Every structure is written in structure tokens, then in C-alpha cells.
Amino acid sequence: MKIDEQPNNPLHGITLEMMLVHLVECYGWDELADRLPVNCFINNPSIKSSLTFFRKTPWARKKIEALYRESLGL
């Protein structure tokens, strides 16, 4: 299967950084901290600290991906 042949994958081509930027624009840091209370959203939040955390934490990344899909109505 070629990498560009993923019609059933709504996250294909979307980077973690793109997801986080979108979610911050949609909800803001405070709402994100309410929806997913993790330290990188609560204390001095930034895209950089969030990327570090979500890249190392598979369970949290799944939650971010689910929240991203929800924000798009998928």
C-alpha cells in the first residue's frame, strides 16, 4: 500500500503539531486542560511542551487524536 492511499484514515497527513495548533485555536489552553487534565496543558502550556509529552505518551496521544476528530465532526 502506498503511503498516500489511505482514504479511510482521517488523520492521514495531519501532524501532531497541526492537531495541537488546531485544538488550541478551537478551544484554548484552559478548555483543553478541562477536557484533558495533563500538566502540559495546565502549567505554562506551549505547543513545544505539548509535543514532547504527546510524542512520549501513547495513551494521551490517542486522546488528542480523538479530540481532534471530534472537533472536526468526524
PDB file of N, CA, C and O in Angstrom, chain B, residues numbered from 101:
ATOM      1  N   MET B 101       0.843  -1.188   0.000  1.00  0.00           N
ATOM      2  CA  MET B 101       0.000   0.000   0.000  1.00  0.00           C
ATOM      3  C   MET B 101       0.882   1.242   0.000  1.00  0.00           C
ATOM      4  O   MET B 101       1.804   1.350   0.809  1.00  0.00           O
ATOM      5  N   LYS B 102       0.611   2.153  -0.878  1.00  0.00           N
ATOM      6  CA  LYS B 102       1.341   3.405  -0.904  1.00  0.00           C
ATOM      7  C   LYS B 102       0.905   4.260   0.273  1.00  0.00           C
ATOM      8  O   LYS B 102      -0.210   4.126   0.777  1.00  0.00           O
ATOM      9  N   ILE B 103       1.795   5.135   0.701  1.00  0.00           N
ATOM     10  CA  ILE B 103       1.505   5.974   1.863  1.00  0.00           C
ATOM     11  C   ILE B 103       0.355   6.949   1.597  1.00  0.00           C
ATOM     12  O   ILE B 103      -0.333   7.355   2.533  1.00  0.00           O
ATOM     13  N   ASP B 104       0.139   7.329   0.340  1.00  0.00           N
ATOM     14  CA  ASP B 104      -0.932   8.285   0.029  1.00  0.00           C
ATOM     15  C   ASP B 104      -2.269   7.599  -0.233  1.00  0.00           C
ATOM     16  O   ASP B 104      -3.243   8.268  -0.577  1.00  0.00           O
ATOM     17  N   GLU B 105      -2.334   6.288  -0.078  1.00  0.00           N
ATOM     18  CA  GLU B 105      -3.579   5.564  -0.325  1.00  0.00           C
ATOM     19  C   GLU B 105      -4.229   5.166   0.995  1.00  0.00           C
ATOM     20  O   GLU B 105      -4.264   3.986   1.344  1.00  0.00           O
ATOM     21  N   GLN B 106      -4.739   6.142   1.720  1.00  0.00           N
ATOM     22  CA  GLN B 106      -5.397   5.872   2.991  1.00  0.00           C
ATOM     23  C   GLN B 106      -6.718   6.644   3.069  1.00  0.00           C
ATOM     24  O   GLN B 106      -6.857   7.545   3.895  1.00  0.00           O
ATOM     25  N   PRO B 107      -7.673   6.303   2.227  1.00  0.00           N
ATOM     26  CA  PRO B 107      -8.918   7.069   2.198  1.00  0.00           C
ATOM     27  C   PRO B 107      -9.753   6.942   3.476  1.00  0.00           C
ATOM     28  O   PRO B 107     -10.584   7.807   3.753  1.00  0.00           O
ATOM     29  N   ASN B 108      -9.547   5.885   4.253  1.00  0.00           N
ATOM     30  CA  ASN B 108     -10.337   5.694   5.470  1.00  0.00           C
ATOM     31  C   ASN B 108      -9.656   6.220   6.722  1.00  0.00           C
ATOM     32  O   ASN B 108     -10.159   6.023   7.828  1.00  0.00           O
ATOM     33  N   ASN B 109      -8.534   6.878   6.565  1.00  0.00           N
ATOM     34  CA  ASN B 109      -7.802   7.403   7.706  1.00  0.00           C
ATOM     35  C   ASN B 109      -7.915   8.926   7.729  1.00  0.00           C
ATOM     36  O   ASN B 109      -7.206   9.604   6.986  1.00  0.00           O
ATOM     37  N   PRO B 110      -8.806   9.482   8.581  1.00  0.00           N
ATOM     38  CA  PRO B 110      -8.996  10.935   8.590  1.00  0.00           C
ATOM     39  C   PRO B 110      -7.781  11.700   9.107  1.00  0.00           C
ATOM     40  O   PRO B 110      -7.694  12.914   8.921  1.00  0.00           O
ATOM     41  N   LEU B 111      -6.845  11.009   9.753  1.00  0.00           N
ATOM     42  CA  LEU B 111      -5.660  11.684  10.281  1.00  0.00           C
ATOM     43  C   LEU B 111      -4.462  11.597   9.345  1.00  0.00           C
ATOM     44  O   LEU B 111      -3.391  12.118   9.656  1.00  0.00           O
ATOM     45  N   HIS B 112      -4.635  10.943   8.202  1.00  0.00           N
ATOM     46  CA  HIS B 112      -3.523  10.807   7.265  1.00  0.00           C
ATOM     47  C   HIS B 112      -3.051  12.183   6.806  1.00  0.00           C
ATOM     48  O   HIS B 112      -3.845  12.998   6.338  1.00  0.00           O
ATOM     49  N   GLY B 113      -1.753  12.431   6.946  1.00  0.00           N
ATOM     50  CA  GLY B 113      -1.175  13.704   6.519  1.00  0.00           C
ATOM     51  C   GLY B 113      -1.258  14.801   7.553  1.00  0.00           C
ATOM     52  O   GLY B 113      -0.742  15.895   7.328  1.00  0.00           O
ATOM     53  N   ILE B 114      -1.897  14.538   8.688  1.00  0.00           N
ATOM     54  CA  ILE B 114      -2.038  15.532   9.745  1.00  0.00           C
ATOM     55  C   ILE B 114      -0.991  15.239  10.817  1.00  0.00           C
ATOM     56  O   ILE B 114      -0.976  14.155  11.400  1.00  0.00           O
ATOM     57  N   THR B 115      -0.125  16.205  11.069  1.00  0.00           N
ATOM     58  CA  THR B 115       0.909  16.009  12.082  1.00  0.00           C
ATOM     59  C   THR B 115       0.343  16.311  13.470  1.00  0.00           C
ATOM     60  O   THR B 115      -0.695  16.957  13.611  1.00  0.00           O
ATOM     61  N   LEU B 116       1.041  15.833  14.470  1.00  0.00           N
ATOM     62  CA  LEU B 116       0.648  16.124  15.845  1.00  0.00           C
ATOM     63  C   LEU B 116       0.649  17.632  16.093  1.00  0.00           C
ATOM     64  O   LEU B 116      -0.234  18.150  16.776  1.00  0.00           O
ATOM     65  N   GLU B 117       1.615  18.321  15.553  1.00  0.00           N
ATOM     66  CA  GLU B 117       1.675  19.774  15.725  1.00  0.00           C
ATOM     67  C   GLU B 117       0.464  20.447  15.085  1.00  0.00           C
ATOM     68  O   GLU B 117      -0.098  21.379  15.659  1.00  0.00           O
ATOM     69  N   MET B 118       0.061  19.991  13.915  1.00  0.00           N
ATOM     70  CA  MET B 118      -1.122  20.560  13.258  1.00  0.00           C
ATOM     71  C   MET B 118      -2.366  20.341  14.112  1.00  0.00           C
ATOM     72  O   MET B 118      -3.204  21.233  14.240  1.00  0.00           O
ATOM     73  N   MET B 119      -2.482  19.136  14.703  1.00  0.00           N
ATOM     74  CA  MET B 119      -3.624  18.853  15.575  1.00  0.00           C
ATOM     75  C   MET B 119      -3.640  19.788  16.770  1.00  0.00           C
ATOM     76  O   MET B 119      -4.676  20.367  17.097  1.00  0.00           O
ATOM     77  N   LEU B 120      -2.483  19.937  17.427  1.00  0.00           N
ATOM     78  CA  LEU B 120      -2.424  20.781  18.624  1.00  0.00           C
ATOM     79  C   LEU B 120      -2.728  22.239  18.313  1.00  0.00           C
ATOM     80  O   LEU B 120      -3.465  22.892  19.052  1.00  0.00           O
ATOM     81  N   VAL B 121      -2.171  22.748  17.233  1.00  0.00           N
ATOM     82  CA  VAL B 121      -2.445  24.140  16.849  1.00  0.00           C
ATOM     83  C   VAL B 121      -3.943  24.327  16.605  1.00  0.00           C
ATOM     84  O   VAL B 121      -4.532  25.307  17.059  1.00  0.00           O
ATOM     85  N   HIS B 122      -4.548  23.394  15.894  1.00  0.00           N
ATOM     86  CA  HIS B 122      -5.990  23.459  15.626  1.00  0.00           C
ATOM     87  C   HIS B 122      -6.789  23.440  16.929  1.00  0.00           C
ATOM     88  O   HIS B 122      -7.713  24.234  17.106  1.00  0.00           O
ATOM     89  N   LEU B 123      -6.432  22.533  17.837  1.00  0.00           N
ATOM     90  CA  LEU B 123      -7.169  22.411  19.097  1.00  0.00           C
ATOM     91  C   LEU B 123      -7.013  23.654  19.964  1.00  0.00           C
ATOM     92  O   LEU B 123      -7.972  24.083  20.605  1.00  0.00           O
ATOM     93  N   VAL B 124      -5.833  24.229  19.992  1.00  0.00           N
ATOM     94  CA  VAL B 124      -5.631  25.466  20.769  1.00  0.00           C
ATOM     95  C   VAL B 124      -6.461  26.593  20.164  1.00  0.00           C
ATOM     96  O   VAL B 124      -7.046  27.388  20.900  1.00  0.00           O
ATOM     97  N   GLU B 125      -6.519  26.673  18.847  1.00  0.00           N
ATOM     98  CA  GLU B 125      -7.329  27.701  18.198  1.00  0.00           C
ATOM     99  C   GLU B 125      -8.814  27.489  18.466  1.00  0.00           C
ATOM    100  O   GLU B 125      -9.556  28.453  18.657  1.00  0.00           O
ATOM    101  N   CYS B 126      -9.250  26.232  18.482  1.00  0.00           N
ATOM    102  CA  CYS B 126     -10.673  25.924  18.709  1.00  0.00           C
ATOM    103  C   CYS B 126     -11.089  26.118  20.160  1.00  0.00           C
ATOM    104  O   CYS B 126     -12.119  26.728  20.444  1.00  0.00           O
ATOM    105  N   TYR B 127     -10.283  25.596  21.070  1.00  0.00           N
ATOM    106  CA  TYR B 127     -10.696  25.523  22.475  1.00  0.00           C
ATOM    107  C   TYR B 127      -9.918  26.433  23.414  1.00  0.00           C
ATOM    108  O   TYR B 127     -10.457  26.867  24.432  1.00  0.00           O
ATOM    109  N   GLY B 128      -8.687  26.724  23.098  1.00  0.00           N
ATOM    110  CA  GLY B 128      -7.826  27.472  24.014  1.00  0.00           C
ATOM    111  C   GLY B 128      -7.230  26.527  25.049  1.00  0.00           C
ATOM    112  O   GLY B 128      -7.716  25.412  25.238  1.00  0.00           O
ATOM    113  N   TRP B 129      -6.172  26.982  25.717  1.00  0.00           N
ATOM    114  CA  TRP B 129      -5.466  26.134  26.676  1.00  0.00           C
ATOM    115  C   TRP B 129      -6.326  25.741  27.863  1.00  0.00           C
ATOM    116  O   TRP B 129      -6.269  24.597  28.315  1.00  0.00           O
ATOM    117  N   ASP B 130      -7.130  26.679  28.381  1.00  0.00           N
ATOM    118  CA  ASP B 130      -7.947  26.383  29.569  1.00  0.00           C
ATOM    119  C   ASP B 130      -8.964  25.287  29.293  1.00  0.00           C
ATOM    120  O   ASP B 130      -9.130  24.375  30.102  1.00  0.00           O
ATOM    121  N   GLU B 131      -9.641  25.371  28.160  1.00  0.00           N
ATOM    122  CA  GLU B 131     -10.627  24.345  27.796  1.00  0.00           C
ATOM    123  C   GLU B 131      -9.943  23.003  27.541  1.00  0.00           C
ATOM    124  O   GLU B 131     -10.472  21.957  27.916  1.00  0.00           O
ATOM    125  N   LEU B 132      -8.777  23.029  26.909  1.00  0.00           N
ATOM    126  CA  LEU B 132      -8.040  21.782  26.697  1.00  0.00           C
ATOM    127  C   LEU B 132      -7.657  21.160  28.031  1.00  0.00           C
ATOM    128  O   LEU B 132      -7.746  19.942  28.189  1.00  0.00           O
ATOM    129  N   ALA B 133      -7.234  21.967  28.986  1.00  0.00           N
ATOM    130  CA  ALA B 133      -6.880  21.454  30.317  1.00  0.00           C
ATOM    131  C   ALA B 133      -8.099  20.868  31.012  1.00  0.00           C
ATOM    132  O   ALA B 133      -7.973  19.893  31.753  1.00  0.00           O
ATOM    133  N   ASP B 134      -9.278  21.443  30.789  1.00  0.00           N
ATOM    134  CA  ASP B 134     -10.505  20.883  31.364  1.00  0.00           C
ATOM    135  C   ASP B 134     -10.857  19.542  30.713  1.00  0.00           C
ATOM    136  O   ASP B 134     -11.268  18.602  31.392  1.00  0.00           O
ATOM    137  N   ARG B 135     -10.693  19.468  29.413  1.00  0.00           N
ATOM    138  CA  ARG B 135     -11.039  18.242  28.683  1.00  0.00           C
ATOM    139  C   ARG B 135     -10.023  17.122  28.900  1.00  0.00           C
ATOM    140  O   ARG B 135     -10.389  15.948  28.965  1.00  0.00           O
ATOM    141  N   LEU B 136      -8.755  17.486  29.011  1.00  0.00           N
ATOM    142  CA  LEU B 136      -7.688  16.512  29.222  1.00  0.00           C
ATOM    143  C   LEU B 136      -6.697  17.115  30.222  1.00  0.00           C
ATOM    144  O   LEU B 136      -5.756  17.808  29.834  1.00  0.00           O
ATOM    145  N   PRO B 137      -6.918  16.844  31.506  1.00  0.00           N
ATOM    146  CA  PRO B 137      -6.094  17.486  32.541  1.00  0.00           C
ATOM    147  C   PRO B 137      -4.690  16.887  32.637  1.00  0.00           C
ATOM    148  O   PRO B 137      -4.420  16.037  33.486  1.00  0.00           O
ATOM    149  N   VAL B 138      -3.821  17.337  31.771  1.00  0.00           N
ATOM    150  CA  VAL B 138      -2.421  16.922  31.799  1.00  0.00           C
ATOM    151  C   VAL B 138      -1.570  18.169  32.036  1.00  0.00           C
ATOM    152  O   VAL B 138      -1.950  19.283  31.674  1.00  0.00           O
ATOM    153  N   ASN B 139      -0.428  17.951  32.643  1.00  0.00           N
ATOM    154  CA  ASN B 139       0.427  19.052  33.068  1.00  0.00           C
ATOM    155  C   ASN B 139       0.807  19.992  31.926  1.00  0.00           C
ATOM    156  O   ASN B 139       0.891  21.203  32.133  1.00  0.00           O
ATOM    157  N   CYS B 140       1.036  19.465  30.741  1.00  0.00           N
ATOM    158  CA  CYS B 140       1.469  20.327  29.635  1.00  0.00           C
ATOM    159  C   CYS B 140       0.362  21.287  29.181  1.00  0.00           C
ATOM    160  O   CYS B 140       0.648  22.257  28.478  1.00  0.00           O
ATOM    161  N   PHE B 141      -0.881  21.040  29.562  1.00  0.00           N
ATOM    162  CA  PHE B 141      -1.976  21.965  29.276  1.00  0.00           C
ATOM    163  C   PHE B 141      -2.266  22.882  30.473  1.00  0.00           C
ATOM    164  O   PHE B 141      -2.831  23.962  30.303  1.00  0.00           O
ATOM    165  N   ILE B 142      -1.885  22.458  31.668  1.00  0.00           N
ATOM    166  CA  ILE B 142      -2.237  23.184  32.887  1.00  0.00           C
ATOM    167  C   ILE B 142      -1.177  24.215  33.284  1.00  0.00           C
ATOM    168  O   ILE B 142      -1.495  25.376  33.540  1.00  0.00           O
ATOM    169  N   ASN B 143       0.071  23.781  33.332  1.00  0.00           N
ATOM    170  CA  ASN B 143       1.156  24.649  33.803  1.00  0.00           C
ATOM    171  C   ASN B 143       2.009  25.152  32.648  1.00  0.00           C
ATOM    172  O   ASN B 143       2.692  24.377  31.979  1.00  0.00           O
ATOM    173  N   ASN B 144       1.958  26.459  32.425  1.00  0.00           N
ATOM    174  CA  ASN B 144       2.760  27.105  31.393  1.00  0.00           C
ATOM    175  C   ASN B 144       2.645  26.370  30.051  1.00  0.00           C
ATOM    176  O   ASN B 144       3.652  25.907  29.514  1.00  0.00           O
ATOM    177  N   PRO B 145       1.436  26.262  29.514  1.00  0.00           N
ATOM    178  CA  PRO B 145       1.237  25.479  28.290  1.00  0.00           C
ATOM    179  C   PRO B 145       1.915  26.089  27.067  1.00  0.00           C
ATOM    180  O   PRO B 145       1.973  27.308  26.905  1.00  0.00           O
ATOM    181  N   SER B 146       2.420  25.213  26.223  1.00  0.00           N
ATOM    182  CA  SER B 146       3.003  25.632  24.951  1.00  0.00           C
ATOM    183  C   SER B 146       2.905  24.469  23.977  1.00  0.00           C
ATOM    184  O   SER B 146       2.755  23.315  24.378  1.00  0.00           O
ATOM    185  N   ILE B 147       2.990  24.787  22.714  1.00  0.00           N
ATOM    186  CA  ILE B 147       2.969  23.739  21.695  1.00  0.00           C
ATOM    187  C   ILE B 147       4.185  22.834  21.885  1.00  0.00           C
ATOM    188  O   ILE B 147       4.073  21.612  21.783  1.00  0.00           O
ATOM    189  N   LYS B 148       5.344  23.429  22.160  1.00  0.00           N
ATOM    190  CA  LYS B 148       6.571  22.645  22.297  1.00  0.00           C
ATOM    191  C   LYS B 148       6.471  21.631  23.436  1.00  0.00           C
ATOM    192  O   LYS B 148       6.801  20.461  23.247  1.00  0.00           O
ATOM    193  N   SER B 149       6.020  22.065  24.614  1.00  0.00           N
ATOM    194  CA  SER B 149       5.924  21.129  25.742  1.00  0.00           C
ATOM    195  C   SER B 149       4.862  20.072  25.475  1.00  0.00           C
ATOM    196  O   SER B 149       5.018  18.918  25.875  1.00  0.00           O
ATOM    197  N   SER B 150       3.797  20.455  24.810  1.00  0.00           N
ATOM    198  CA  SER B 150       2.740  19.503  24.486  1.00  0.00           C
ATOM    199  C   SER B 150       3.231  18.454  23.490  1.00  0.00           C
ATOM    200  O   SER B 150       2.940  17.268  23.642  1.00  0.00           O
ATOM    201  N   LEU B 151       3.969  18.887  22.482  1.00  0.00           N
ATOM    202  CA  LEU B 151       4.519  17.942  21.504  1.00  0.00           C
ATOM    203  C   LEU B 151       5.419  16.917  22.190  1.00  0.00           C
ATOM    204  O   LEU B 151       5.339  15.722  21.908  1.00  0.00           O
ATOM    205  N   THR B 152       6.265  17.389  23.083  1.00  0.00           N
ATOM    206  CA  THR B 152       7.168  16.490  23.802  1.00  0.00           C
ATOM    207  C   THR B 152       6.380  15.452  24.582  1.00  0.00           C
ATOM    208  O   THR B 152       6.683  14.261  24.522  1.00  0.00           O
ATOM    209  N   PHE B 153       5.369  15.902  25.315  1.00  0.00           N
ATOM    210  CA  PHE B 153       4.562  14.999  26.131  1.00  0.00           C
ATOM    211  C   PHE B 153       3.800  13.994  25.272  1.00  0.00           C
ATOM    212  O   PHE B 153       3.866  12.792  25.529  1.00  0.00           O
ATOM    213  N   PHE B 154       3.086  14.461  24.267  1.00  0.00           N
ATOM    214  CA  PHE B 154       2.228  13.574  23.482  1.00  0.00           C
ATOM    215  C   PHE B 154       3.018  12.609  22.598  1.00  0.00           C
ATOM    216  O   PHE B 154       2.525  11.534  22.258  1.00  0.00           O
ATOM    217  N   ARG B 155       4.224  12.983  22.231  1.00  0.00           N
ATOM    218  CA  ARG B 155       5.069  12.055  21.463  1.00  0.00           C
ATOM    219  C   ARG B 155       5.551  10.896  22.329  1.00  0.00           C
ATOM    220  O   ARG B 155       5.798   9.798  21.830  1.00  0.00           O
ATOM    221  N   LYS B 156       5.682  11.147  23.626  1.00  0.00           N
ATOM    222  CA  LYS B 156       6.203  10.119  24.536  1.00  0.00           C
ATOM    223  C   LYS B 156       5.110   9.343  25.259  1.00  0.00           C
ATOM    224  O   LYS B 156       5.407   8.370  25.952  1.00  0.00           O
ATOM    225  N   THR B 157       3.850   9.753  25.114  1.00  0.00           N
ATOM    226  CA  THR B 157       2.771   9.185  25.916  1.00  0.00           C
ATOM    227  C   THR B 157       1.643   8.695  25.007  1.00  0.00           C
ATOM    228  O   THR B 157       0.744   9.462  24.662  1.00  0.00           O
ATOM    229  N   PRO B 158       1.690   7.419  24.620  1.00  0.00           N
ATOM    230  CA  PRO B 158       0.708   6.891  23.654  1.00  0.00           C
ATOM    231  C   PRO B 158      -0.752   7.035  24.082  1.00  0.00           C
ATOM    232  O   PRO B 158      -1.593   7.368  23.248  1.00  0.00           O
ATOM    233  N   TRP B 159      -1.080   6.796  25.349  1.00  0.00           N
ATOM    234  CA  TRP B 159      -2.485   6.896  25.772  1.00  0.00           C
ATOM    235  C   TRP B 159      -2.994   8.327  25.626  1.00  0.00           C
ATOM    236  O   TRP B 159      -4.147   8.544  25.254  1.00  0.00           O
ATOM    237  N   ALA B 160      -2.141   9.298  25.917  1.00  0.00           N
ATOM    238  CA  ALA B 160      -2.551  10.699  25.813  1.00  0.00           C
ATOM    239  C   ALA B 160      -2.662  11.124  24.350  1.00  0.00           C
ATOM    240  O   ALA B 160      -3.541  11.906  23.989  1.00  0.00           O
ATOM    241  N   ARG B 161      -1.773  10.608  23.521  1.00  0.00           N
ATOM    242  CA  ARG B 161      -1.843  10.940  22.096  1.00  0.00           C
ATOM    243  C   ARG B 161      -3.154  10.447  21.493  1.00  0.00           C
ATOM    244  O   ARG B 161      -3.760  11.136  20.673  1.00  0.00           O
ATOM    245  N   LYS B 162      -3.595   9.250  21.901  1.00  0.00           N
ATOM    246  CA  LYS B 162      -4.875   8.735  21.412  1.00  0.00           C
ATOM    247  C   LYS B 162      -6.021   9.656  21.801  1.00  0.00           C
ATOM    248  O   LYS B 162      -6.952   9.861  21.022  1.00  0.00           O
ATOM    249  N   LYS B 163      -5.950  10.208  23.001  1.00  0.00           N
ATOM    250  CA  LYS B 163      -7.000  11.136  23.449  1.00  0.00           C
ATOM    251  C   LYS B 163      -6.979  12.430  22.636  1.00  0.00           C
ATOM    252  O   LYS B 163      -8.030  12.981  22.310  1.00  0.00           O
ATOM    253  N   ILE B 164      -5.789  12.907  22.315  1.00  0.00           N
ATOM    254  CA  ILE B 164      -5.672  14.117  21.498  1.00  0.00           C
ATOM    255  C   ILE B 164      -6.205  13.864  20.092  1.00  0.00           C
ATOM    256  O   ILE B 164      -6.900  14.707  19.525  1.00  0.00           O
ATOM    257  N   GLU B 165      -5.879  12.710  19.536  1.00  0.00           N
ATOM    258  CA  GLU B 165      -6.382  12.371  18.202  1.00  0.00           C
ATOM    259  C   GLU B 165      -7.907  12.276  18.208  1.00  0.00           C
ATOM    260  O   GLU B 165      -8.562  12.719  17.265  1.00  0.00           O
ATOM    261  N   ALA B 166      -8.467  11.700  19.264  1.00  0.00           N
ATOM    262  CA  ALA B 166      -9.928  11.595  19.374  1.00  0.00           C
ATOM    263  C   ALA B 166     -10.555  12.983  19.507  1.00  0.00           C
ATOM    264  O   ALA B 166     -11.584  13.263  18.892  1.00  0.00           O
ATOM    265  N   LEU B 167      -9.944  13.837  20.300  1.00  0.00           N
ATOM    266  CA  LEU B 167     -10.462  15.198  20.469  1.00  0.00           C
ATOM    267  C   LEU B 167     -10.373  15.974  19.154  1.00  0.00           C
ATOM    268  O   LEU B 167     -11.267  16.755  18.829  1.00  0.00           O
ATOM    269  N   TYR B 168      -9.312  15.761  18.415  1.00  0.00           N
ATOM    270  CA  TYR B 168      -9.149  16.418  17.117  1.00  0.00           C
ATOM    271  C   TYR B 168     -10.257  15.964  16.156  1.00  0.00           C
ATOM    272  O   TYR B 168     -10.889  16.793  15.501  1.00  0.00           O
ATOM    273  N   ARG B 169     -10.488  14.658  16.076  1.00  0.00           N
ATOM    274  CA  ARG B 169     -11.560  14.146  15.208  1.00  0.00           C
ATOM    275  C   ARG B 169     -12.913  14.700  15.643  1.00  0.00           C
ATOM    276  O   ARG B 169     -13.731  15.084  14.807  1.00  0.00           O
ATOM    277  N   GLU B 170     -13.143  14.741  16.949  1.00  0.00           N
ATOM    278  CA  GLU B 170     -14.405  15.302  17.468  1.00  0.00           C
ATOM    279  C   GLU B 170     -14.556  16.770  17.057  1.00  0.00           C
ATOM    280  O   GLU B 170     -15.647  17.199  16.681  1.00  0.00           O
ATOM    281  N   SER B 171     -13.480  17.528  17.126  1.00  0.00           N
ATOM    282  CA  SER B 171     -13.547  18.953  16.777  1.00  0.00           C
ATOM    283  C   SER B 171     -13.882  19.166  15.304  1.00  0.00           C
ATOM    284  O   SER B 171     -14.413  20.209  14.922  1.00  0.00           O
ATOM    285  N   LEU B 172     -13.566  18.165  14.481  1.00  0.00           N
ATOM    286  CA  LEU B 172     -13.872  18.253  13.048  1.00  0.00           C
ATOM    287  C   LEU B 172     -15.215  17.611  12.706  1.00  0.00           C
ATOM    288  O   LEU B 172     -15.665  17.664  11.561  1.00  0.00           O
ATOM    289  N   GLY B 173     -15.848  17.004  13.708  1.00  0.00           N
ATOM    290  CA  GLY B 173     -17.111  16.344  13.473  1.00  0.00           C
ATOM    291  C   GLY B 173     -16.969  14.989  12.812  1.00  0.00           C
ATOM    292  O   GLY B 173     -17.887  14.524  12.136  1.00  0.00           O
ATOM    293  N   LEU B 174     -15.814  14.346  13.004  1.00  0.00           N
ATOM    294  CA  LEU B 174     -15.562  13.023  12.388  1.00  0.00           C
ATOM    295  C   LEU B 174     -15.868  11.906  13.335  1.00  0.00           C
ATOM    296  O   LEU B 174     -15.713  10.737  12.982  1.00  0.00           O
TER     297      LEU B 174
END
